[in-house]
Amino acid sequence: MNGAASNLVISLVAMQAARKIDFNDPQILMFVRIAYVSVQTIILAAYYYTSIKIKQKNDMTVLKYVEPANPMAGKEDGQLVTTTVKDYDLSETSKLIRGALIGVAMMAFMHGYMRYTQPLFVQALMGLKNLYDAKPVAIHILGKPAEGDLKRPFKTGGFMGAAADPQTDKAAIDQAEKHVAKKED
């Protein structure tokens, strides 16, 4: 099962479990709040530790790939990206941190302003699952080899394969280099 489908299944099961929890009990609500804050702290600490490990490894291997074209922008060609493994992993970790912080901001609004309590429970569980699924964490903390799904550049894995993945084949890179050379002339 791909990541998006498993996220959907876990969130549906968590929502059903959350219905059985009495969030009107102040003591239970406090435990759920503490669990949510603890999970988010663990997530952010793990991402920070991942970035430290990336900087320690200092892998300066050159990584070339063609970013998929943005269908909303109307561009037909992808853009050539030349970077290092270190910079690529740091940018991916930065995206993960940004996503976690946006989730915390949304939960602060939903729980603090709108008084929703069930999402605290669901997002505490989903946060742990997303941490486990994070590819830089799998490589740098869990020690998994960077092959298969963990091969850089990472596949985007949109729901049901909706998103285009970066192209790493030589033909696509050569065509993108020619396209860049034409623009410079």
PyMOL commands that set and color helices and strands:
alter all, ss='L'
color gray80, all
select helices_A, chain A and resi 3-19+26-57+85-113+118-133+135-140+148-150+159-161+170-184
alter helices_A, ss='H'
color red, helices_A
select strands_A, chain A and resi 62-67+79-84
alter strands_A, ss='S'
color yellow, strands_A
deselect
rebuild
show_as cartoon
